[in-house]
Amino acid sequence: MTEIDQPNRVVGFTRMDESTKEDIALIFTESKKFLNDRLVDTMVDLLDSLKGPTLGYQVDRYEHSLQTASRAYREGARTDLIVAALLHDVGDAMAPANHAELAASIVRPYLDAESTWVVQHHGIFQGYHYWDRLGLDTDAREKIPRFTVFRHLRPLLCRVGPGVLRPRLRDLADRSLRADVA
């Protein structure tokens, strides 16, 4: 029997204001064990959730994410930026209107501030390539607070962003993702 299959130790209270210091310690210990053991699988499951509908594009969001990460890898990006590229759309199914903010919140504990910032603002960087067709400002990224701090990322973001919606583009999908991250 694995640890996850074993009966959980539980507290006796039913209201948080009735908890003891020991109760809270138990909750943190049990949560940390379970959640940390499942972290990689949970992240891969979030990525897998992007498989399916293409939403009118030629590839689904899963393939787009793999293409984006592959391009970042080929461009020599740091590991945190490659992971950011891979997970940048994981909030899409739950929060289409603000998926970048949700994705940034998910990766924030695990990636550096710069990579998290890129995830949070990636929609504005993508907008550079098509917002003019919607009557929007393609240079909106220039108005993002702190953009000047990360201006050195502009060349990488401009090279990685466009062109990652193509069918049959060789990417990390050629390998087993779970095997690579395990």
C-alpha positions in Angstrom: 0.0 0.0 0.0 1.4 3.4 -1.0 1.4 6.3 1.4 -1.4 8.0 -0.7 -3.5 4.8 -0.3 -3.1 4.7 3.5 -5.9 6.2 5.6 -5.3 9.9 6.3 -4.6 11.1 9.8 -7.3 13.7 10.5 -7.9 16.4 13.1 -10.9 16.3 15.4 -12.2 19.8 14.9 -14.9 20.9 12.5 -14.3 24.7 12.7 -10.9 26.3 12.2 -11.3 28.5 15.3 -11.5 25.2 17.4 -8.1 23.9 16.1 -5.0 23.5 18.1 -1.4 24.1 17.2 -1.0 20.4 16.8 -4.0 20.2 14.5 -2.6 22.9 12.2 0.9 21.2 12.2 -0.8 17.9 11.2 -2.7 19.6 8.3 0.5 21.3 7.0 2.5 18.0 7.3 -0.1 15.9 5.5 -0.8 18.6 2.9 2.9 19.1 2.1 3.5 15.4 1.8 0.6 14.8 -0.6 0.8 18.0 -2.6 4.6 17.8 -3.1 4.5 14.2 -4.1 1.9 15.1 -6.8 3.3 18.4 -8.0 4.9 17.3 -11.2 1.8 15.1 -12.1 -0.5 18.0 -11.3 1.5 20.4 -13.6 1.5 17.8 -16.4 -2.2 17.3 -15.9 -2.8 21.0 -16.3 -0.8 21.0 -19.5 -2.7 17.9 -20.7 -5.9 19.8 -20.1 -5.0 22.0 -23.1 -5.3 19.1 -25.5 -8.4 19.0 -27.7 -10.2 21.8 -29.3 -8.1 24.0 -31.6 -10.5 27.0 -31.0 -10.0 27.9 -34.7 -6.2 27.7 -34.7 -4.4 25.0 -36.7 -3.1 23.4 -33.4 -4.6 23.0 -29.9 -3.2 24.9 -26.9 -1.2 21.9 -25.8 0.7 21.7 -29.1 1.1 25.5 -29.0 2.6 25.3 -25.5 5.0 22.6 -26.5 6.0 24.7 -29.6 6.5 27.7 -27.5 8.7 25.9 -24.9 10.6 24.2 -27.8 11.3 27.5 -29.4 12.5 29.0 -26.1 14.8 26.0 -25.6 16.2 26.3 -29.1 16.8 30.0 -28.5 18.9 29.2 -25.4 16.5 30.5 -22.8 17.1 29.8 -19.1 15.3 26.8 -17.6 12.7 29.0 -15.8 11.8 30.8 -19.0 11.4 27.4 -20.9 9.1 26.2 -18.1 7.2 29.5 -18.3 6.8 29.1 -22.0 5.5 25.6 -21.5 3.0 26.5 -18.8 2.0 30.0 -20.0 -1.6 29.0 -21.0 -2.5 26.5 -18.2 -5.0 28.9 -16.8 -7.0 29.1 -20.1 -9.7 26.5 -19.4 -10.6 27.9 -16.0 -10.2 31.6 -16.6 -10.1 32.5 -20.3 -10.5 36.3 -19.7 -7.5 36.4 -17.3 -5.7 33.1 -18.0 -2.3 34.8 -17.9 -2.9 36.0 -14.4 -4.0 32.6 -13.2 -1.1 30.8 -14.9 1.3 33.3 -13.3 -0.2 32.6 -9.9 0.3 28.9 -10.5 3.9 29.1 -11.5 4.9 31.9 -9.1 6.1 29.6 -6.2 8.3 27.6 -8.5 9.8 30.1 -11.1 11.8 33.2 -10.7 10.1 36.6 -10.7 11.2 37.4 -14.3 9.7 34.2 -15.7 6.5 34.7 -13.7 6.3 38.2 -15.0 6.6 37.0 -18.6 3.7 34.5 -18.0 1.5 37.2 -16.4 2.1 39.6 -19.4 2.4 37.1 -22.3 -1.0 38.1 -23.8 0.2 41.7 -24.3 3.4 40.5 -26.0 1.3 38.3 -28.3 -0.9 41.3 -29.0 2.0 43.0 -30.7 1.6 40.5 -33.6 -2.2 41.0 -34.2 -3.9 43.7 -32.1 -3.8 46.1 -35.0 -6.5 43.9 -36.7 -8.7 44.6 -33.6 -8.0 48.3 -33.4 -5.9 47.8 -30.3 -2.4 49.2 -29.5 0.3 46.8 -30.6 2.8 48.7 -28.5 0.8 48.2 -25.3 3.7 46.2 -23.9 5.8 49.4 -23.8 3.3 50.7 -21.2 3.6 47.8 -18.8 5.0 48.9 -15.5 8.5 47.4 -14.9 8.8 46.5 -18.7 12.0 48.5 -18.7 13.4 46.2 -16.1 12.8 43.2 -18.4 13.5 45.0 -21.7 16.4 42.6 -22.3 13.8 39.9 -22.8 12.3 41.6 -25.8 14.5 39.9 -28.4 13.7 36.5 -27.0 10.0 37.1 -26.6 9.8 38.5 -30.2 11.5 35.4 -31.6 9.6 32.9 -29.4 6.1 34.4 -29.6 5.1 34.4 -33.3 4.9 31.3 -35.4 4.2 28.7 -32.7 0.8 27.8 -34.0 1.9 25.6 -36.9 0.9 21.9 -37.4 3.8 19.5 -37.6 6.4 21.8 -36.1 8.9 19.6 -34.4 8.8 20.2 -30.7 9.1 18.6 -27.3 6.1 16.4 -28.2 8.6 14.2 -30.0 9.6 13.1 -26.5 7.8 11.8 -23.5 7.1 14.8 -21.4 6.4 12.9 -18.2 9.6 11.0 -18.6 11.5 14.2 -19.1 10.2 15.9 -16.0 10.1 12.9 -13.6 
